[in-house]
Structures are given as C-alpha cells and as structure tokens.
Amino acid sequence: MLNSLKIVFFLIGLLYSFISFSQEKENDTILDSKYREDQFYIGLNYNIISSVPSGVDSRGLSGGIQLGYFRDMPINKRRNIAIAIGAGLAFDQFGQNLFIGEEANENTIFSVIDDEVDFDQNRFTMAAVEVPVQFRWRTSTAENYKFWRIYAGMKLGYVYWYKATFKQPNNKVIQTDIPEFDNVRLSANLSFGYNTFNFYASYSINPFFKDATTSDNQTVDFKAIKLGLIFYIL
C-alpha cells in the first residue's frame, strides 16, 4: 500500500511538473509572438570623401551625426530575422580643399585649392531627412536584451539644407544654391556589434554633384564613406 501511494504521489508530481513546464513554454510563445526590436538610434561618424578630382583630400573637421527611429517587423517564427523601416535626420560636414564658388554669370566654379593658397576653412555642410530600410539578423530573444546583431540596408535621403563655405584672411565665400548638387541621397549601410554599441559604415551610391567639372576639366563626383558608431536604444 505504501509503495502504491509513493507511485501515485510521484506520478502526480511528474504531471504537475509537466503542466508547469507546458504553461511556461506557452507563455514564452505568447511573449515571442509580440517581440520586436523597435528602437531609437543615434550615431556618430567620421566622413571620408571618395570619387573626387585629383589633388582633393580631407582637410580639417569631417564628421556627422544621425538620429531617428526604427519600426521592426520580424519575418520568422523566432523573430530574430526582420525587416525594419525608419525615419531620421542626419547632419554631415566635409572639410576638404575643393573650392565651390560662382562666376559673374552664376555658373558654378569647382576648383582644387593649391597647397600654396592660405585659407582658414573650406567646408561643405548639409542636413537631410532620411528613410532607412534594413534587413536584420540578431541572436536576441524576447527576454535577452544583450545580443549580437548584423543589420544591412539602404537609406533614401533628401537634403533640405546645404552650404559650401570658404574662408581666408579678408575673404569669405558662401554658396547655398548649387545647381549641380543632387538633393536626393542614396546610400548602402551596415551596422554590427553587441548590445548597445555597434560599428557603422555607409557608402554613397549616387554622387553629390551631377555634370560637374573642375576648372581643369576633372569630373566632380564626390561621394562619402562614413565610419563610426551607432547606438540602438529600446
């Protein structure tokens, strides 16, 4: 009789454990079904210019900041693979030695500044609204907020403000209307890392200027490579 009671109690305990485990799995499934990585983001980057005329290189401060929000849309059962679309702002500055001015007939001047020319500042600055789209892979779960991620995608942006500034002793040239400038920006980007801190890289697909040439007939494409850190904040 005693042995029978032990068996009964053992079976009851086993059944209780199974039910509890099943409820936990069910709760995890319910939680997973709602899990997303909707995030605010902020990034800091160093800007490198590419596809520029011979003799043009970076001079002075070249960097940028970006910020915005992503809406995450998982596409698999585990919800660690997703498509995300966002909206954001970006501010970038390029210090270099490509002078952008204007002739008396309002034609744009693109000229490589010679090393012998003394100047204090030559910058191209711009601000843009952006719509980023990402394909996302991560090692996260609904309860794990520290994980590895690789996010790759594209950005479509529109530059709503820009300015070319040249300064030297007793002379200052500012251009805010450059017909050759392409306000629509398209870039490919990649971010990867662990938890909040992530490396970021971006490359301009289309050049900043269309049908632009320097005074010595070099093509002015002017693209940007951005390298830096991006922080994702839930």
C-alpha positions, 0 to 999 in steps of 0.5 A: 500500500505504501509503495502504491501511494509513493507511485501515485504521489510521484506520478502526480508530481511528474504531471504537475511538473509537466503542466508547469513546464507546458504553461511556461513554454506557452507563455514564452510563445505568447511573449515571442509572438509580440517581440520586436526590436523597435528602437531609437538610434543615434550615431556618430561618424567620421566622413571620408570623401571618395570619387573626387578630382585629383589633388582633393583630400580631407582637410580639417573637421569631417564628421556627422551625426544621425538620429531617428527611429526604427519600426521592426517587423520580424519575418520568422517564427523566432523573430530574430530575422526582420525587416525594419523601416525608419525615419531620421535626420542626419547632419554631415560636414566635409572639410576638404580643399575643393573650392565651390564658388560662382562666376559673374554669370552664376555658373558654378566654379569647382576648383582644387585649392593649391597647397600654396593658397592660405585659407582658414576653412573650406567646408561643405555642410548639409542636413537631410531627412532620411528613410532607412530600410534594413534587413536584420539578423540578431541572436536576441530573444524576447527576454535577452536584451544583450545580443549580437546583431548584423543589420544591412540596408539602404537609406533614401535621403533628401537634403533640405539644407546645404552650404559650401563655405570658404574662408581666408584672411579678408575673404569669405565665400558662401554658396547655398544654391548649387545647381549641380548638387543632387538633393536626393541621397542614396546610400548602402549601410551596415551596422554590427556589434553587441548590445548597445554599441555597434560599428557603422559604415555607409557608402554613397551610391549616387554622387553629390554633384551631377555634370560637374567639372573642375576648372581643369576639366576633372569630373566632380563626383564626390561621394562619402564613406562614413565610419563610426558608431551607432547606438540602438536604444529600446 
